Amino acid sequence: MKILMSAYSCEPGRGSEPGVGWNIVRAVAQHHEVWVLTRPDESGDIIQAELDRHPVPNLHFVYFTLPIWGGGWRWGESGAMQIHYYLWQIQAYFVARQLHQKIGFDVAHHVTFVKYSNPSFLSFLPIPFVWGPVGGGESAPSTFWQDFSLRAKAYEWARAIVRRIGELDPFVRLTGQRSAIIRATTEDTAQRLRHLGASSIQIVTESGLSTEDIAQLAQCLIPTATPIRFISMGRLLHWKGFHLGIRAFAKASLPHAEYWILGDGAEQHRLQALAIELGVSSQVKFFGKLPRAATLEKLSDCHILVHPSLHDSGGWVCMEAMAAGRPVLCLDLGGPAVQVTDQTGIKIPALNPHQAVRGLASAMVRLAANEKLRSQLGNAGQKRVHELYSWQAKGEELSHLYQTLAPASPLPSGVRHLC
C-alpha cells in the first residue's frame, strides 16, 4: 500500500516525540511504501545520514517549512512553537494534496505531535485517515493538587486552559469526526475525544522499543544480594509523583531497603528535603541525570521500578523496566495504566494522596518480601514487551490496520483496547 504519514517531529536516535515519529514511520516502511511529511530544520541531515548507513528503500521523506517563518519554531517549546506547528499542519495539507494527485495514497496517517488538541488537516484528504498516537487528555486528579506548589498549580491550570482552547477549535472536532480510526494513548484522552464527537477509537501506547534495546535491557540481570532496591527514573517534576514514592517508602518502613532516584528538575530540592523530614535520607539516594549507559547500570542494581506519575501520556521508563524483567509499581493513571497489567506489576488506585501512599507502601512491602512474585511479574513484563511493545510489532499492527481501512472493508467502530 501507499501510505502518507505526517511527522512534524521525527529524528533517529532520539526519545520522546522525535523517537515516536522516526520509529513508527520506519516500522511501517518494512511493510508498505511510505512518504513522510516532516521539517528540514532539525532532522533533515540527520535522517539522511541514518538512511545512508541503514537504507530503507520504501521510506521517502518530503521536507518543508513555513516560507515566511523558516526556523522560527526554534524560539522555544511554548507559544511560538505551537503557532509554528499549527501553521505547518495547514501547509502540510496543500503539500499532501499535490502529492496525492501524483501518487494516489491509500491511507493518510498523522503521527507527531502526539497531541489530541491540535488538528491534522490531512484528515481532509479523500482517503481513510488514521490519527495518532494522540495523548494529552490526562490530568492530575484534583485531590492531589494539595501537594503542589503555587507554581505547579499554575502549570496545571495553564495546561488545562490550553487544552480547552484546542477543544474549541472546530478543526480539532472535524479531525476527530473525519478520522477512520483514532489511536489514543490513554482512556482519559479517549474520553476527551468522545466529547468532540469521535467514535472510532483504539487505546494504544505511543511508545515502543527497538529489538536492540530489548536485547540490551534483557542483559540487566536481577541482583541476588541484598538490599532490596527500588528505583525511579525521570524528570523531577511535580506531576511525576516522586514525592508520593518517597512518602510511601518511608511509610513502608523497610530499614534494609534503598530507594534510588535518577533525574533532575525543579522538584529536586523539595524531594531531598522531604526525605530528610521523613527520616529516610540515608536510604533515599539522588543520582541526578545520568547518561543512558550509567542509567542501565543503576537499573541493573535495582529490583523494582516505582513510577507514581499523575498524568503521563506514555511512560517509556515502564516499558524499559519491563524489558529488563523488573516489576513496575505505578498509579492506575495515564499511559502506565495502559502498559502495566496485573501480570507485570502492581497498579494502585489514585483517589487521594493518603490512600495512594498507603497503597504504594503496602505494595513495596509485598514486593520486597516476595522474590517469587518479583520474578513472576518481571518475566511476564518481558513477554509483554516482546509481543506488543517492539517497534517491529507496532509496524505489523499498523500494517494490518491499514488493510482493514481499504474501501471494501467496513471501518472499525467503538473503542478497542489493543494493549
N, C-alpha and C positions, 0 to 999 in steps of 0.2 A: 504494500500500500504506500501511497504518497502522503506523508504526514507533515503538516506545517506546525512548528512549535514556536511560541513566544517565550523568551527567557531574558528579560531585562538584566538580570544578574546571572552570570554564567562564567565560571572560571575553574579550570582544573587545579587540583591540589589544594583546594580551599574547603572550609566547612561552611555551615550556615547556608544563607541564600545562594552564594555563588556555587557551593558544592552541590546543592539540590539541583540547580539549573544544569550544571555540567553533567552530573551523573545520570540524570533522567534522560537527557537527550542522547547521551552516548549509549545508554542501555537500550533505548528504543531503536537506535540505528543498527543494533545487532539483528533486528527482525524486519525493518522496513526502511524505505528511502525517506530521509528526514531532512527538512530545511529548517534552520533555526534563525529567527529574528533576534538580534542582540545588539549591544552597543560596541563600538570600536574602542572607546576610551581606555578602559582598564584592561579589557580582556582580549582584544584582537591579536596582538603579537603573542601573548601567552598561549592562546588557543592554537594558533598556527604552529607554534613551536612544539606543542604537545602532539598535534596531528602529524607533524614531520617525524617525530620519534615513534609514534604509535598510530599509524594510519587507520582511519575508519572510512572505507570507501563510500558508505551510504550516508555520510554525515556532511551536510553543506551549510555554511554559515553566511548569513546576509547581514552585513553591518550597516548601521545608520545611526545618526543622532540628529538633534534639532538644529536646523541650519542657522537659526538666529540665536542659539544659546551655546551650542558646542559643548564644552566641558563644564557648563555651569552647575551641573549636579554635584561637582566636587566641593561646593560650598559647605556641605555638611549633610548629615543624615536627618535633618529636620525639615523646615518648610521648603527650602529651595529644592532639595532633592525630591520631595513629594510632588512639587509642581512639575519638575522635570519629568518625573515618572508618569504623571497623568498625561502630559502633552505628548510624551513619547508613545504612549499607548494609542493616542489618536493617530499619530503619524504611522504607527505600525499597521493600522487598518488599511491605509492607502497603499503602503508598500505591499501588504499581503494581497490586496485586491488585484494589483498588477501581476504579482507572481502567480496567483490562482488562474488568471486568464491565460498565462503561458503554460503552466504546468498541470493544472487541474488536480488539486489536492482532494484526498478522500476524507480527511479529518483535520480539524484545527485544534490545537491544544495549548492553553496558557499554563506556563509552569512557574515562572517567578516574575514579580514578587509573590511570596506566599501570603497573600493578604486579601481577605474577602470584601473589604470595604472600599476597594477601588475597582473600577470596571475594566473589562477587557473588550475592546471594540472588535476583536477577531470574532466575537460571537455574532456579528452582523454579516459574516460571510455566508453564502448559501450552501454550507456543508455542515455536518454534525460538529458540535463544539464541545470540547472537554475543558472544564475549568478547575484547575487545581493540580497540586495540593494548595488549598487556601485555608488559612487559620486567622487568628486574631480575635475571635469571638469570646475568648476566655477572660474572666475577671477574677481577681482575688475576692473570695466571699467577704461580704461587708463585716461579718463578725470578727474577721482577722485584722481589720484596719486599726483596732485599738492598739496594736503593737507598732504601728507605723509612725515615723517621724512626720512633721509637718511637710517636709519636702517630699517624702514618699507619698503622702496623701495627695499632694498637688499633682504628682506624676500620675497617680491613678485617675484623678478627676480629669486631667488633660487627655489622657488616653481614652477615657470613655467619651469625652466630648468629640474628639477627632473621629472616633469610630461612628458616633451618631451622625456627624456631618456627612460621613461617607454613605451611611444608610439612606440619607435623604436625597442622595444623588439619583435621579431617575435612571441613569445609565447603569448604575450598580444593580438596581432592581431588574432592568432589562437583561443584563448579563446573566443573572441568575435564572430568569424565566426562559431565556433562549438557549441555555446550556442543555445539551443532551444528557450530560452527567456532570455532577459536581463532586469533586474529591475533597471533602472537608477533613481537617486533621483531628477534630475533636467533636464531641456531641454538643458542646457549647456553641461552636461555630455553626454546626448543622442547625441548631435552633434559631440562630440569628438569620440564617439563610431561608429557613421556612417562613419566618416573619416577612421576608422580602418577596415571598411568592414562589420560591424554588421548591421543587418536589423530588427531582431525581438526584439523590444524594448517596454517596458512599462515604463511610468513615474509614480513613486510612491514615497511617503515619506519613509525615513528609520525609522522614529520614531513611537512610539506608547505609550499608557498609559494603566496601569493596571486598572481593574474595581475598585480596592480600591482607586487608585489615582484619578480617575474620580469622584468617590463619595466624596472624601475628598475635591477636588477643588470646587465641586458644593456647598460646605458649605461656600465658600468665598462670603458672601452676599455683594451686592453693597452698599457702604456708601451713606447715604442720605444727609449728611451735606456737606457744602462747606468747604474748597476749592476743586475745581476740581484738581485731581492729576493724572499726567502722571507718568509712571514707565518704566524703562529699567532695564533688568537683564542679566548679563553675564560677561565674562571676558573683562576687559577694554583694548582691543587691537585695533590697528588702523583700521583693516578691519571690526570691529563690527559697525563702523559708529556712535558711540555715539557723536562725535563732530558735526555731522550733526544734531542730535537730539537737542543738546544744542543751536546751531545756529538757528534752526527752532523755538525753544521755545522762544528765545529772540526776534526773528522777529515777532512771533505771538502776542507779547505784551499783555499778559494776567496777569495783575497785581495781581489778587487774586488767581492765579493758582500756583501749585507747580510741580516740576519735580524731582522725586526720582530716583537715580541711585544706583543699588546694584551690587557689584562685585569689584574685584581688578585686577590690571595688570599694564603693562608697561606704559599705556597712562594716568594713574590716575592724575599725576601732571599736565600734559598738559590740561586735561579736566577741572580740577579745575581752572587753570589759565585762560582758555577760558571763563568760567562762570564769573570770576571776570572782565575780559576785556569787556565782553558784558553787564555788569551791572545787571546780574541775579543771583549772588552768594547767595543772601538771599533766593531765590526761588528754586535753584537747590541744592538738598541735597544729599551728598555722604554717603552711609551707609557701604561701604566695603563689604567683603564677609561674608554672614550670614549662619547659619545652616538652613536646609530646613524648620523647623517649624517657625523660625523667618522670613524667606523669604515669606512664605504663609501669615503670619500676615501682612507684608508690602503690599503684593498683595491685601489683603482684604481691605486695607485702600485706595486703588487707583481705578481709573475708567477706564484708557486706557493704553494699552501696546504700547510702542514705540520701534520698533526693526528695526533700519535702517541699517542692516548688508549688506555688499558689496559682500560677497561670502560665505554664509552658505550653506553647502550641506543639512543640516537638519533644525534645528530650534525647538528644544524641547520646548523652552520657549513660542513660539507662540501657540503651542498645549495646553500647560498648561493654558495660558491666556484664550484661547477659552473655555476650560473646566470649567474655573472659571467664564465664562459669560462676559469676558472683550473684547471689540472690539480691533482689532490689527491694528496698523498703521505701515506699513513697506514699503520698497522699492520693486519694482516689479523685484526682482532678486532672484536667487537661490531657496533654499528649502522653505523659507517663501512664495514665489510667488506660489508654488505648494499647500501649506497648506491653505493659506488665499484666500478667494474669495471675490467678491464684496458684497456678502451677510453677510460676517463675519468680514469685516474690510475694510480698505482703502489702496490700493497699489499705490505707487507713482512711475511714470516712473523715471529711473535713467539715464538721459542724461549727466548731469554735476552737480557739487556741488551746484551752484547757483540755477539752476532750481529745484533740489531735495529739497533744503532748502525751497524755496518758496512753493513747493507743500506740504511738511510736515507741514509748518507753517499754510497754508490755511486749511489743514485737522484738525490740532489742534484746530483752532478757530471754525471750523464747529462742531466738536465733543464736545467741551467744552460748546457750546451754545445749543446743541440739546440732551436733555435727552432721548427723544423718540427714536432717531436714535441710541444712545448708547445701549439702551435696545434691539432694534431690531437686531443689529449686534451681541450683546452678546448672545442672545437666539439662533440665527442661528449658532453661533460658537459652543455652547454646543451640539446642534443637530448634527452638522458635526462630532464632536469628537466621539459621541456615535456611529454614523453609520459607520465611516471609520477608526478612529484612536485608537480604543481599540485594545489591543493585541489579544483579542478574535476574533474581526472582521478580523484582519490580518491572523489569523490562518485559519479561514473559507475561506478567499480569496485564500490563498496558497493551501488549500486542493482542491478547485475547479480547480486551475491552474494545479496541478499535474495530475488530472484526464484528462484534455484536452491534456496532453502530452503522454497519453497512445498510444502505437504503432498504434492502429486502428484509432486514431483521427488525423486530419490534424494539423500541427503546426501553431501557431499564426504567423501572419506576420504584418509588418508595425509598427507604433507607436500608442499606445493606452494610453490615459490619464485616469487612474483609479481614481485619486484623485487630 
